[in-house]
Amino acid sequence: MPAISSSVGSGAAGAALFADSDSRKYRYFDPKGQRATHYEDMTVDVQPDPERYLIQDWIISFADGKGAYVKQNTAAQSSNWHTFRAPDQEWERTHYQRQSKIETMVQSVINNARKSGAPKTFDKAWVKILQTQLGAWKHAEFGLGTSLMQAQRYGYTQMINNATLTNSSYKLRLAQDITLYLAEIGMDLSGWDDELGKKTWLEDKNWQGTREAVETIMGATDYLEQYFAINIVFEPLVGEAFRSGFLMQIAAANHDFITPAVISAAEADYERNLANTIDLIHLLANDEKHGATNKKLFQGWVKKHGALADKAATGLQPIWS
């Protein structure tokens, strides 16, 4: 049981009793398993609050009197926000390591493909699709990434903010990968136009449903709504359909074996992001005190963002049909 302000009343050494407080090697928290993982050691209680250790209240507060972090940043409620542990157990170092490996792989694939002249073998119609459709999709990924970049500031615990931040980082990395990939193969293809993707995103009627869905998520003020809408609603209905259902399946038939390799990391990213989101939402939906209220809230989010995602997927159908 973590020490709380009401039970301690003092900042003196030895005043608090907590897990392992009588040991030379101790932790301040109860681990999810029998032993604390490295991930837990690096994340749990890194972001303390007045209910856990800050007996003097927030060290820094905003001008309106609100503390550095407040539970009211989301309409969802929890009996204990500190319960959540991300299934992927990712923290700063492991995240940087994984991102570095992905970037090395992507760059290696592109360099080797260009050296062998692979882009010049692409079907001409497919080259147009890469310029317009994949070029437009990078804007969707960037929009989702910036949504999560904003959302990660408002979570009540480091565990929630870490999961949201790594999700944002993966999205922004993919948007960057697509941008650089298209720019590099464009140097090997005559008549290539880097502006077609942006023009398609802004003007093509097939993409306006996707724009609306992404921009609605970007405009949401509830950080958990953004996290939920992206991974529970938008990604299964639109993201996976475009990346895995379209690009990765159709590319080979058009003599393109590069694009699937560039996009493939995003599917592995999503598996991690989805697992984290499901775990957090499951905890909140089954909260002893607030579960019923949270379920009603989540149903409202599904209805709101589900309608937009359906509209987006329907709008994109002509592209792959």
C-alpha positions as CSV (number, residue, x, y, z in Angstrom):
1,M,0.0,0.0,0.0
2,P,1.6,3.3,-1.0
3,A,2.1,5.9,1.6
4,I,-0.4,8.8,1.4
5,S,-0.4,12.2,2.9
6,S,-3.1,11.5,5.4
7,S,-1.4,8.4,6.7
8,V,2.1,9.9,7.0
9,G,1.9,13.5,8.0
10,S,5.7,13.9,8.0
11,G,8.5,14.0,5.4
12,A,11.1,12.7,7.8
13,A,13.0,9.6,6.8
14,G,11.4,6.4,8.2
15,A,8.0,8.1,8.8
16,A,6.2,6.2,6.1
17,L,5.5,2.5,5.9
18,F,5.3,1.1,2.4
19,A,6.3,-2.0,0.4
20,D,9.9,-2.9,1.3
21,S,10.3,0.1,3.6
22,D,12.1,-2.2,6.1
23,S,14.6,-3.4,3.4
24,R,17.9,-2.0,2.3
25,K,16.5,-2.4,-1.3
26,Y,13.0,-1.1,-1.3
27,R,10.3,0.3,-3.7
28,Y,7.6,2.7,-2.9
29,F,4.8,0.9,-4.8
30,D,3.1,-2.5,-5.1
31,P,4.2,-4.1,-8.4
32,K,1.7,-5.7,-10.7
33,G,3.4,-9.1,-10.4
34,Q,5.5,-10.7,-7.7
35,R,8.5,-8.6,-8.6
36,A,8.8,-5.1,-9.9
37,T,9.8,-4.9,-13.5
38,H,12.5,-2.5,-14.8
39,Y,9.6,-0.7,-16.5
40,E,7.8,-0.2,-13.2
41,D,11.0,0.9,-11.5
42,M,11.4,3.6,-14.1
43,T,7.8,4.9,-14.3
44,V,5.7,4.2,-11.2
45,D,5.5,7.3,-9.0
46,V,7.9,9.3,-11.2
47,Q,5.0,11.6,-11.4
48,P,3.7,11.8,-7.8
49,D,0.7,13.7,-6.6
50,P,-0.8,14.9,-3.3
51,E,-2.4,11.5,-2.7
52,R,1.0,9.9,-3.1
53,Y,3.9,11.4,-1.2
54,L,3.4,15.1,-1.9
55,I,2.2,15.9,1.6
56,Q,2.9,19.6,1.0
57,D,0.5,19.6,-2.0
58,W,1.7,20.4,-5.5
59,I,5.1,22.0,-5.7
60,I,4.1,23.9,-8.8
61,S,0.5,25.1,-9.6
62,F,-1.0,27.1,-12.4
63,A,-2.3,30.7,-11.9
64,D,-5.9,29.4,-11.6
65,G,-4.9,27.3,-8.6
66,K,-4.9,23.9,-10.4
67,G,-2.0,21.6,-9.7
68,A,0.5,20.4,-12.2
69,Y,-1.8,17.4,-13.0
70,V,-5.5,17.2,-12.4
71,K,-7.9,14.3,-12.7
72,Q,-10.5,16.5,-14.4
73,N,-8.5,16.5,-17.7
74,T,-10.7,13.6,-18.7
75,A,-14.4,12.9,-18.1
76,A,-13.4,9.3,-17.2
77,Q,-12.9,8.5,-13.5
78,S,-10.8,6.0,-11.6
79,S,-10.6,4.8,-8.0
80,N,-6.8,4.6,-8.5
81,W,-5.2,6.0,-11.7
82,H,-1.8,4.5,-10.6
83,T,-3.0,0.9,-11.2
84,F,-2.4,1.0,-14.9
85,R,0.7,-0.6,-16.3
86,A,1.3,-0.6,-20.0
87,P,1.5,-4.2,-21.4
88,D,4.4,-3.2,-23.7
89,Q,6.3,-1.9,-20.7
90,E,8.0,0.8,-22.7
91,W,9.9,3.7,-21.2
92,E,12.3,6.2,-22.6
93,R,15.4,4.0,-23.2
94,T,13.5,1.0,-24.7
95,H,11.4,3.3,-26.8
96,Y,14.5,5.0,-28.3
97,Q,16.1,1.7,-28.9
98,R,13.1,0.3,-30.8
99,Q,12.6,3.5,-32.8
100,S,16.3,3.4,-33.8
101,K,16.1,-0.2,-35.0
102,I,13.0,0.6,-37.1
103,E,14.7,3.6,-38.7
104,T,17.8,1.6,-39.5
105,M,15.7,-1.1,-41.1
106,V,13.6,1.4,-43.1
107,Q,16.6,3.3,-44.4
108,S,18.4,0.1,-45.3
109,V,15.4,-1.2,-47.3
110,I,15.1,2.1,-49.2
111,N,18.8,2.5,-49.9
112,N,19.1,-1.1,-51.2
113,A,16.0,-0.8,-53.3
114,R,17.2,2.4,-54.9
115,K,20.7,0.9,-55.6
116,S,19.0,-1.9,-57.5
117,G,16.7,0.4,-59.4
118,A,13.6,-1.1,-57.9
119,P,11.4,2.1,-58.0
120,K,11.7,2.2,-61.8
121,T,10.0,-1.2,-62.1
122,F,6.8,0.1,-60.3
123,D,3.6,0.0,-62.4
124,K,2.9,3.5,-63.7
125,A,-0.6,3.6,-62.2
126,W,0.9,2.5,-58.8
127,V,3.4,5.4,-58.9
128,K,0.4,7.7,-59.2
129,I,-1.2,6.0,-56.2
130,L,1.9,6.4,-54.1
131,Q,2.1,10.1,-54.9
132,T,-1.6,10.9,-54.2
133,Q,-2.9,8.3,-51.8
134,L,0.1,7.4,-49.7
135,G,1.1,11.1,-49.9
136,A,-2.3,12.0,-48.4
137,W,-2.1,9.3,-45.7
138,K,1.0,10.8,-44.2
139,H,-1.1,13.8,-43.2
140,A,-3.5,11.5,-41.4
141,E,-0.7,9.9,-39.4
142,F,0.8,13.3,-38.6
143,G,-2.6,14.6,-37.4
144,L,-3.0,11.6,-35.1
145,G,0.5,11.9,-33.8
146,T,0.1,15.6,-32.9
147,S,-3.2,14.8,-31.2
148,L,-1.4,12.3,-28.9
149,M,1.5,14.7,-28.5
150,Q,-0.9,17.1,-26.9
151,A,-2.8,14.4,-25.0
152,Q,0.3,13.0,-23.3
153,R,0.7,16.2,-21.2
154,Y,-2.6,15.7,-19.4
155,G,-2.6,12.1,-18.0
156,Y,-2.6,11.8,-14.2
157,T,0.2,9.3,-14.0
158,Q,3.5,8.7,-15.7
159,M,2.4,5.2,-16.9
160,I,-0.6,6.7,-18.8
161,N,1.5,9.6,-20.2
162,N,4.3,7.2,-21.3
163,A,1.9,5.0,-23.2
164,T,0.3,8.1,-24.9
165,L,3.7,9.6,-25.7
166,T,5.2,6.5,-27.3
167,N,2.0,6.2,-29.3
168,S,2.5,9.8,-30.5
169,S,6.1,9.1,-31.3
170,Y,5.3,6.1,-33.4
171,K,2.8,8.0,-35.4
172,L,5.1,10.9,-36.1
173,R,7.9,8.5,-37.0
174,L,5.7,6.9,-39.6
175,A,4.6,10.2,-41.1
176,Q,8.3,11.1,-41.3
177,D,9.2,7.7,-42.8
178,I,6.5,8.1,-45.5
179,T,7.6,11.7,-46.3
180,L,11.3,10.7,-46.7
181,Y,10.5,7.5,-48.6
182,L,8.4,9.3,-51.2
183,A,11.0,12.0,-51.5
184,E,13.8,9.5,-52.1
185,I,12.1,7.3,-54.6
186,G,10.8,10.4,-56.3
187,M,14.4,11.2,-57.3
188,D,14.5,8.0,-59.3
189,L,11.1,8.6,-61.1
190,S,10.6,11.2,-63.8
191,G,7.6,13.5,-63.4
192,W,7.3,12.9,-59.7
193,D,5.3,15.6,-57.8
194,D,5.8,15.8,-54.1
195,E,2.8,18.2,-53.8
196,L,0.2,15.8,-55.0
197,G,-0.2,14.2,-51.6
198,K,-1.0,17.4,-49.8
199,K,-3.4,18.5,-52.7
200,T,-5.2,15.1,-52.4
201,W,-5.5,15.5,-48.7
202,L,-7.0,19.0,-48.9
203,E,-9.1,18.7,-52.1
204,D,-9.9,15.1,-53.1
205,K,-13.5,14.4,-52.0
206,N,-12.6,10.8,-51.2
207,W,-10.3,12.0,-48.4
208,Q,-12.6,14.6,-46.8
209,G,-14.2,12.1,-44.5
210,T,-10.8,11.0,-43.2
211,R,-9.8,14.6,-42.7
212,E,-13.0,15.3,-40.7
213,A,-12.4,12.2,-38.5
214,V,-8.8,13.1,-37.8
215,E,-9.4,16.8,-37.3
216,T,-12.3,16.0,-34.9
217,I,-9.9,13.9,-32.8
218,M,-7.4,16.8,-32.9
219,G,-10.0,19.2,-31.7
220,A,-11.1,17.0,-28.7
221,T,-10.2,18.5,-25.3
222,D,-10.3,15.2,-23.4
223,Y,-6.9,13.5,-23.7
224,L,-8.4,10.0,-23.0
225,E,-11.1,10.6,-25.6
226,Q,-8.3,11.2,-28.2
227,Y,-6.4,8.1,-27.1
228,F,-9.6,6.0,-27.2
229,A,-10.8,7.4,-30.5
230,I,-7.5,6.7,-32.3
231,N,-6.8,3.2,-31.1
232,I,-10.3,1.8,-30.5
233,V,-12.2,3.4,-33.3
234,F,-10.2,5.1,-36.1
235,E,-7.4,2.6,-36.4
236,P,-9.4,-0.6,-36.8
237,L,-11.9,1.0,-39.2
238,V,-9.6,3.2,-41.3
239,G,-5.9,2.9,-40.4
240,E,-5.6,-0.9,-40.7
241,A,-7.9,-0.9,-43.8
242,F,-5.6,1.6,-45.6
243,R,-2.2,0.4,-44.4
244,S,-2.6,-3.4,-44.2
245,G,-5.7,-4.0,-46.2
246,F,-4.7,-1.8,-49.2
247,L,-1.0,-0.8,-49.4
248,M,0.6,-4.0,-48.0
249,Q,-1.7,-6.3,-50.0
250,I,-1.8,-4.5,-53.4
251,A,1.8,-3.3,-53.6
252,A,3.4,-6.6,-54.7
253,A,1.0,-7.0,-57.6
254,N,2.4,-3.7,-58.9
255,H,6.1,-4.7,-58.6
256,D,6.5,-2.8,-55.4
257,F,8.2,-4.7,-52.6
258,I,9.5,-1.6,-50.8
259,T,6.3,0.1,-49.6
260,P,5.2,-2.9,-47.5
261,A,8.5,-2.9,-45.7
262,V,8.3,0.8,-44.9
263,I,4.7,0.5,-43.7
264,S,5.1,-2.9,-41.9
265,A,6.5,-1.3,-38.7
266,A,3.3,0.7,-38.3
267,E,1.3,-2.5,-37.9
268,A,3.6,-3.7,-35.1
269,D,3.3,-0.3,-33.6
270,Y,-0.5,-0.5,-33.6
271,E,-0.5,-3.9,-31.9
272,R,1.4,-2.4,-29.0
273,N,-0.7,0.8,-28.9
274,L,-3.9,-1.2,-29.0
275,A,-2.8,-3.5,-26.2
276,N,-2.0,-0.5,-24.0
277,T,-5.3,1.2,-24.8
278,I,-7.4,-1.9,-24.1
279,D,-5.7,-2.5,-20.8
280,L,-6.4,1.0,-19.6
281,I,-10.0,1.1,-20.9
282,H,-10.6,-2.3,-19.3
283,L,-9.4,-1.0,-15.9
284,L,-11.7,2.0,-16.1
285,A,-14.7,0.1,-17.5
286,N,-14.4,-2.4,-14.6
287,D,-13.7,0.2,-11.9
288,E,-15.6,-0.8,-8.8
289,K,-16.9,2.7,-8.1
290,H,-16.9,4.4,-11.6
291,G,-17.2,1.5,-14.0
292,A,-20.8,2.1,-15.0
293,T,-20.3,5.8,-15.6
294,N,-17.2,5.1,-17.6
295,K,-18.9,2.5,-19.8
296,K,-21.6,5.0,-20.7
297,L,-18.9,7.6,-21.5
298,F,-17.0,5.2,-23.7
299,Q,-20.2,4.2,-25.6
300,G,-20.7,7.9,-26.3
301,W,-17.2,8.2,-27.7
302,V,-17.7,5.1,-29.9
303,K,-20.9,6.6,-31.3
304,K,-19.3,9.9,-32.0
305,H,-16.1,8.8,-33.5
306,G,-17.5,5.6,-35.0
307,A,-19.8,7.5,-37.3
308,L,-16.9,9.6,-38.5
309,A,-14.7,6.6,-39.0
310,D,-17.4,4.8,-41.0
311,K,-17.8,7.9,-43.2
312,A,-14.0,8.0,-43.7
313,A,-13.8,4.3,-44.6
314,T,-16.7,4.6,-47.0
315,G,-15.1,7.6,-48.7
316,L,-11.8,5.8,-49.2
317,Q,-13.5,2.7,-50.8
318,P,-13.2,3.9,-54.4
319,I,-9.4,3.9,-53.9
320,W,-9.1,0.2,-53.4
321,S,-12.2,-1.0,-55.2
